[in-house]
Amino acid sequence: MKSLSGILAKNLCCGLLLTQSVWAQIPVNDTGAGADLNAVAWSGKLYVAVGNSGAIVKSPDGITWTMPTNYPGTAKALTGIAYGKGLFVGVGAAATVVTSPDGDNWSSGETAATVADLSGVAYGNGGFVAIGASGVILYSANVTNWTVANSGTISALDGIAFANGQFVVTGDDSQTSLTALLGLSWTVGGAGLGEYNYAVAGGNNVFVAVDYAGDIFSSEDGLNWVQQAATGVTSLESVAYGGGVFLAVGASGTLFASPNGTNWTQLAAATTEQFNGVVAGNGQFVAVGGGGISAAASLGGLASLPADLAWSTIDSPATDNLNAVASNGQLYVAVGDSADSSVVSSNGVSWTAAGNGLLEYVNAVAWGNGVFAAVDYYGDILTSPDGENWTKQTSVSSSGATLELYSIAFGGGAFVATTDGGELFRSTDGTNWAPHSTGLVGSLRAVTYGNGHFVVVADDGTTATSPDGASWKLGTSATTRSLSGVTYGNNQYVAVGDSGTIVTSPDGLNWAVQTNSPATPNALYAIAWGNGEFVAVGTGGWTVRSADGTNWISSSSATLSELRSIVFTGNGFLAVGEHAVIMEAPWVAAATPAPPQLGPIVSLPGPIVQVTLQGTAGVNYLIQKSTDLVNWTTLSTLTFFGTNRASVVDTARQSHQFYRAVTSP
């Protein structure tokens, strides 16, 4: 342990919950609704959530929920709720409308203006706007008399928000969104949107829409849209804005946060239930969803989102997919699906065409023994002294059949190139190659050299290690998912693969799945280590980062294209991928960590205590507790990637207890 904060002690009694910013540590509450909750609203004093079978629950803090005392009830599903003019207004199936001045006393009925199912409602500019099936849009200034507006579409409308002075609506149709100032006269737009846009929110002069495919779009006017992220999540169901942050929620407890609608960071929640609705209010986000769950996180904590790498795309003469990039410290070489897509650069920024002598579908490239060596789909192994002019050295095969070569690495005076069936080829000069078997049976998708050993990973999750590339020892298998990339750094090997799989090993033999990695469905294809950080890249331009190989953060980047390879440049990271994309992120040195600041400590109803910590980027913290200042137990471990404030919950309160925060390696 490196440092010790001031120790805080408190005689504990009653108190209010201040929600925490680390969603993964937040208890998911059962609201008692007895049904899926679909939407939630905030009045300034009260949260109200609505759901299937007419469910309604209310809460003053987003944590403790109760049923309304005077509610005639409805069997219809309630799908949207808003607050305005001193009223909660909920809408749902078969034109159902429910209203309440206080969340406790409700009236319910159907509007005579339509028989359509209603999916959402918003308040703004003195009136309510409800939307629904078959392009229905209703407007009311008093919630009693509703007027049908002309939407210009017969497709279902799903998402509605009032922000930046106007209403914005999205729906099932691609390329369709609607805007209006008062809810009666609508302008049709939607260029750039996908299909089934379930929700929309606005703030800080930006609108954000999310869809069933997990895509995220932004717009300055609500009419013209740009896709900002392809999260790979099955579905994003709702989005809200508050405290300078957009928060999108959806399937399997997934959350994504952004300060600007452009750069998105994946967060984790302690549930696999789907979040269907989210609202910002009372200094926090409150999300509700499947099985009647709720969860909350402070706006203050999310306003200090983990600092992302400043990725930017770079123009080059490449015309096809780029599959791999390598460097010798003075020159960068990128290779891909055609000779025309091979390019070289002396600085990673200005690129020129190369690839003289290369064929199609070059899968990997490495530097060693004074040459670049590349391997391709046809089993060819080629070398080049300058990355521009290539000479074919051999074509490998087995029983007369061509073998595809997947990856190549150099270390300990030898090259190793990998193929199917656990086989590989080894060379000390890049010219003469000999076959070797690892004993594995899968396709060896990636190889690296570090700490005096080669490590290979396969498409069935198996691994092997060797000191020389010739004699191999099998490792334990921590996953059955395909592993596509591997590197060495921080005294460990880290491999990545399908469905965001991340596994680590201290020796290349004993592997463990990192459960603190983001629960992302995006495949990860490559990983690099540099400047005290692992960075992995994959589908949808998604990147994940970690200082220790255990605690990871997942973020969007400067592209939606699949990223297939990454290298550390000495000053940052360089990634390449499909559609000839080249992406660079300069490294920024971390600030000197400030001492941890512990507090406040808040007593909650029952044997529960909330302890808050202010932390600094890249530092591991332990929050510990003791009853005698001698014997300490660890309550929680936190790692911040940006200056942040977070809270943890102690569910075993004692009458007298001490807390402390310490930094840990």
N, C-alpha and C positions, 0 to 999 in steps of 0.2 A: 504494500500500500504506500502511496506517495504523499498524500496530504490528508488532513483532517479538518472538517469544518467545525464551526462552533456547535456544541451539543445543545439541542433543544429539549426541554422537558416540560411536561404539562400535566396538571391534575385535570383529568378529562371529565367533561360533562356533556351537555347537549350542544348542538350547533347545526349549521346549514351546510349542505354539500356544495363545494366548489368543484365543478367537473374538471376532469383532467384532459390533457391534450394527447396522451398516448393511447390511442383507441384500443390497441391490443391488450392493455391492462385494465380497461374499463369493464366492470361487470355489466353484462347484458341483462336488463330487467324484464321481468314478466309483468306486463301492465294489467293483467287480469281480464283483458278484453275477450279472451276465449275464441278469438278469430284472428285471421290475418288483418293487420292494419295497413291501410293504403296511402294515407296522407296525414299531415300534421300541420297545425297553424299556431301562431303565437299572437296574443292580444296585447301584449305589454305587461300583463299580469299572470296569464294562464296559457298553458299549452293544451290544445284539444286535438286528439287523433281520432280518425274515423276508419272503419274497415268493413269487412264482409259481414253479412247477416245483420246489417244495421248497427254494428258495434260502434260505441262512442266511449272514450275514456278521457279524463282530464288530469292535469298535473300542474302544481305551482313551480316545480323545479326540473321537470323532465326526467325525474328519477322515480318518485312515488306517485302512482296513478290510482285513481278511484273512478267508479261509475257515477254518472249524473243521477241525482235523486229524483228528478221529475222529467222522465223521458218516455213518451208513449211508445217508442220503438217502431222499427220497421224491419221486415224480413229482407228488404232490398240491400244489396251491397252499396256502401258509401265509398266513393272513389276520390273525392276531392273536398277540400275545405279551405276557406279563407276568412279573414277578419277585416271588418271595416264598418264605419258608421255605428260603432258600438254593438255590432252583431257578429257572431260566428255564423257562417253560412256553409252548409255541407250539401253536396250533390251526389247523385248516384244513379243506379239502374232505374229504367222506366221513368225518367224525368223526376225522380225523387229529389225534393229539396227539404232540408231540415235547418232550423234556425234557433239561435239562443243568444240572449243578451249577456249571459254570465257563464256559459258552459255547463250549467247545472239544470236549468229549466229550458226544456226544448219543445218546439212545435214541429210537426212533420206533415208532409203532404206531397202532392205532385203539382207541377206547373202545367197550366192548361195550354201553354204555348207550344208544347211538343210532347211526343210520347217516346222520344229517343232516349237511349241511355246517355247519361251525362258523365263525363270523365274528369272534369276539372273546373275550377272556379278561381277567379282572382278579383281583387278590389283595387280600383284606382280612379283618379279624376272624378270622384263622387259617385261612382257606380260599380255594380258587380257585373262581371262577364262570365258566363258558363259556356262550356264547350262539350261536344259529344259526338256520337255516331252520326254517320251520313252528313258530315260537314256542318252540323248544327252549331250555331252561335246564338246565345241569348243575352240580352242586356236588360238590367233593371237598376233603377235608382233607389228603389224602396223594398226590394225582395218580395213584393206582393205582385206587382205587375211586370211581366217579362215581355220583351219585344224580340221577335226573331230578326236577326241581321243576315244579310246576304254574304256568305263566306266565299262564294265562288268555287266551291268544291263539294263533292258528294262523298269524299273519303272521310274516315274517322279522324277526328282531331283529338290529340292526346295530351299535349302539354300547353300550359298557359302561364304567363307571368306578366306582372306590371312592374316596369322598372325603367329608369332613364326617361320618364315622362310619357311612356306609351305601353300599350298591351302588345305582346308578341305571342303567337300561337304556332305550334307545330303539330304534325300528325303522321298518319301512315304513309302518305304519298311522299315519294322522293322529290327533291327539288321544290318543295312547297312549304312556305311559311307565310304567316299573315301578320300585319301590323295595323294598329288603330290607336287613335288618341282617346276616343270616348267609347269605343266598343260597338258602334253602329255602322260606320263606314270603314271598310277594310281594304288594305292594299295587299296584293298577292306578290310574293317573292319566293325565295327559297333556293336560289342557285347555289350549288355546292353541298346541299344536304343529302344524306342518304335516306333510307326508308325507315319507317316505324320510329320516329323521333318522339320518345315517350315523355320527355320533360324539357323545360327551358327555364332559365333564370337570367337575371340581369343585375349589373352593378358596375359602378366606376366606368360608365359609358361603354360597356361591353355586354353582349348577350352570349350565353353558352347553352347549347342544346346537346342532349345525349340520346343514343339510340339503342335498339335491341341487340346490335352487334358489338356493343361496347365502344363505339366510336364517339369522339367528342369533337364538337364544332364550335367555332366562335364567329361573332358578327358584330359590326359596329352599328348597324342600322336595323337588324332583325330581318333583313331581306336577302342580303348577300353573305354567304357563309364560306368559311375555310375550315377544312378538317385539320385539327391540331393533334389528335392522338388516336391510335388504334390500340386500345388496351387489351384486346383479346378476350375480355370478360364476356360471358354469355349474354348478359344484358345489363345495361345501366338504366335504372328506373326513375331516378329523381335527381335534381340538382338544386342547390340553394346558394345564396350569396350573403355574406355577413363578415364584418370585421376585416375587410380587405381580402377575403378569401372566398373562392368558389369551392364547394364540396359536392362531388357527384357520388351517388351510392347505387348499389345494385345487388346482383346475384352473389350468393355465398358470402355475405357480409363484406363485400368489396367496397372500398372507398378510395376516391382519388381527389387530391386537393391541388389548387392552383392559385397563385396570387394575381394572375392576369388573364386567365382563360387560355393561355398558350402553352405554358410549361406545367406539366402535371406530375405529381408525385403520388405513388401508391402508398396507402396506409393499410393497416391491418386491424380488424376488429375481432373480439373474442366470441365469434359466432359464425356458423355456416348458414344461418337463415338469410333469406333475401331481405335487404332493405328496400322498401317500396316508397318511402317518403322521407323528406328531410326539410327542416326549417331552421333559420337562424333567429335567435332572440334571447334576451337576458344574458348576453355575453357568452353564448354557447350555441353550438349546433345540437339539435335533437333529431335523431333518426328513428323511424319505426318500421316494422316489417312483419315477416312471416311468423305465425304463431303468437302474434300479439307482443313481440319484443320491442324494447326501446333501448337506446344508448345515447350518450352525450359526450361532447368534447368542447373545451373552452376555445373561444375565438382567439384569445390572447396567445395560446399555445400554437394554434395553427397559423397565426399571422407570421410566425417565425418559422417558416417551412424549411426543411433541410436544403442547404445550398446545393444547387445542381452544378455540374460542369457546364461551362459556357460553350456548348457545341455550336458549330457553324459549318455549313456545307461549302465545299470548294469545287470550283469548275476545273475540268480536265478534258483532254481529248478523248478519253475513254468513251466507247459507244455501246458497251454491253455490260452485263453483270460482272462485278468484281468479286472474286471469291477469296482472295488472300492478299495480305500485305506483309512485307518483311523489311528490315533495315540492317545495315552494317555500321550504323553510327554516322555515316556520311551521305548515304544514298537510301532512298525509299523506293521499293519496287512493288507494284500492285499488278496482279494477274487475274484473268477471268475467263469468261466463256468463249472469247474469240481472241485471236492475236491482236486485233484492232483495239481491244479493251485493255491491253497491257500498257502501263504508263510508268514513268520514273520521275523522281523529284529529288533535288538536293536539299530541300528545306520543308517538304511536306505541304507546301502551299502552291508553288508553281510547278506544273506537271507537263511532261512532253511524251509524245507517243513512243512506244517501244514494242517489243514482242517479235523482233526479227527471228524467225526460226521456230516460234511457238506454234502449236496447233490449237484446236478448240478445247474448251472445258478443262482449263488448268485449275486444279483444286487447291494447291498449296505451294508455298515458296518459303525457303529458309536460306540463311547466310552461314557459311562456315568454310574454313580451310581456304579462304581467299576467293570463293565463288558463291554466287547464288545458285541454288538448286531448286528446280520446280518439278512437280509431278502432275499427271493429268488422268482424265477418264479412260484413256486408251492404254494405260500402263507405261507411258513414256516417262523417262527421267531425263531432264535436260539441265544443262549448266550454262552459266554466263558470268563473265568477270565484271560486267558493267550493268546488267539488268536490261540491256537493249538488244544485244546480239546473243542468240542462244544456239547451243549445239546439243543435238540429241546423243545421249550416251548409251542408252539401252531401252528396250521394251520388255517388260516382265510379263510372264504368263505361267499358267499351271495346266499341265496336261493338254497343251496346245490352245487353251482358252485364254484370251486377254484378261488381265486383272486390272480393275480400276484401283488407282492409288489415291488415298484420301488425304494424307497429311505427311509432313516431313519435318524433322528437327535435327539439329547438330549439337553435339556435346561430347566431351571426353575424346576428341579426335576422330569422331565418326558421325556419319549421317545415318538416320533411320527413316525409312519410308514405309508407310503402313498400307495394308490392303484387307481383303476379306479372309474369313476363316482363321482369324488369329495369326495370320502370317505377316511377315514384314521383310524388307530388304535392307541390307547394311553395306556401307561403303566408307572407307577411310580417305578416299581421294575424289569421290564424286564421279568417277569413271567406271570403276569395277564394282559390281554389286553382287552380293551373295544372299540367298534366301535363309530365313530363320523362322522358327515357330515359337510363339509365346506360350503355347498350351491352351490359349483361349479358343473359342469357337466363333465368336461374333466378329463383325466387321470392325476393324480398329479405326475409329473415326478421328482420333487425335493423338498426338504424341508431344511430349515436352521433355526438356532436360533441365534438371536443377538438383542442387545438393549432391552432385556426383552420381546421379542416377537418371536413366530414362524412365518415364511412366507413360503407358498407353492406356486409353479408355475405349470401350466398345459400345456398339449399339444395343447391347443387352444389359448395360450397366456394369459389366465386369471390367477388371483392371489387372495390370501386371507391371512389374518393375524390373530393371536390369542395370547393372553398373557399367556395362559395355555395349549393350544393344544386341548381344549374341546369346547370353545365358539369362533366362527369365524366370522370375518367381511370381506366382499368382497372388493377387491381393484378395481381401474379403470383398464381398459385394454388398454395398449399402443400398442399392436401388436396382430395379429391373428396367428403368427408363433409359432410353438411349442417351449416351453422353457424347457431346460433340466438340467440347473444348476443354483444355487443361493447361495449367501453368503452375509455376512455383514462385513463392514469395512469402515473406514473414514467417520463415521456418516451417512452411507447410505447402502441400499440393492442394490445389482447388480445381475441381472439375465441374462443368455445367452441361445442361442438356435439356431434354424435352420438358414441357410444362413447368419451366422455371426451376428445374431440379438443380440443387447445389450440394456437392459433397466435398468433404475435406479429409486430408490425411497428413499425419506428421511424417510418415515414412514411405508412402506410396503403397503400403500393404494393408493397413487398417483404416477403413473409411467410415465416416459418419455423415448422415444427412443433416443439413443445417435447418432446423425447424424455425429459426429466426429469419430465414430468407422469405422474400415476398411470395405470397400465394398467388402467383401470376400464371395464367395459362400460356403465356408467351414462351416459345422455345428460345433457349439461349444457345448460341452457336460458337462463341469464342470468348476468351478471357485473357487479360493481361494484368501484370503487376508493375507498379511504378510509383515513386514518390509516396510510399507508405500506404498505397491503396490498390485494391483489386477493382477492376472495371470489366464487366461482361456485357456483351451485346447480343441482340437477337431479332425476332420478328417484330414488325411494326415500328422499327427504329427504337425499340425499348432498350434501356440500359439499367444495369444494377451495379451498386457500388458497396464496398465494405473496406474498413480499415483492418479488420481482424479475421475475416473469413467466416465469422459467425453471425454478426449483426449486419443486415443488408438493407439498403433503401433502393426502391425501384422508381425510375423516372422516365418521362418522355424525352425525346432529343430533338434534333433539328431536321429529322426526316421521318417519313412514314414507311420508307423502304426497309426491307429486310437487311440487317447488318450481319455479315458473315465472318469478319476477321477484324482484329484489333491489335495494335502494337503500341508500346510505350516509346515516346520520341525523345525522352530526356527532358523535355519541357512540357509534356502533356501527353495526350493520347490521340491516335489516328485510327479511324475505323473506315472500312469499305464494305460495299454491299451491292444489292441488286440495283438495276437501272443506272449503273456506273457511278453510284453515289460515293463520294469521299467526304468524310466528316472529321473535323478537328476540334479538340478542346484543349486550350492551354491550361497548364497547372498553375494554381494560385496558392501560395504558401499560407498555411493556417496561422491564425493569430495566436499569440501566447495565451494559453488557457487561463481564464480567471478562476479564482478559488470557488468551489461550489457554495451556493447559498441555499441553506435549508430553511424552510418555513414559508407560509404559516402551517401550523398543525391545527386541524379542525376536527372536533369530535362530532360524530354523526349518530343518529338514532341507532340503538343496538350496539353490539360490540365492535363498532367500526370507527376507524380513524383515517383521515386523509392527510398525507404528508406531501408537501410540495417542494420541488427542487428546481433551482435555476442552474443550467449547465452550459457547457461550451463545446463547440464542434470537435468531433473526433476523440472525445474523452470518455472512458468507461467509468461509470459511477456505481457505487454500492450504497444503497440506503439500508442502514442497520438499526436494530433496536436492542434495548437492554433494560432490565429492571434494577440493576445494581452498578452500572458503569464499569463492570469488570467482564462479564460474559455477554458477548454481542452475537446476534444472529442476523443474517442477511434477509431483509424483507424483499428487496427487488434490485435488479441490475438494469441500468439505463445507459444507452449510448446515444449521443446527439450528433447529427451531422450538420447542424446549424445552431447558433445560439438559441436556446429554447427553454421553455418552462413547462414542467410536467409534474403530475401528481401520481402517487400510488396509494393504494388502499390497504390498510392493515385491518383484517377482519377478526383479530384476536386481541382486542383491547384489554389492557390491565388497568387497575385503578391508578397506578403511578408508573410512568414509563418514560424512557429517554430515547431519543433518536439522534442519529448522526449520519453525515454523508462523507464518503471518502472516495478518492480516485483510486483506480486499480489498473494494473498493466493490461 
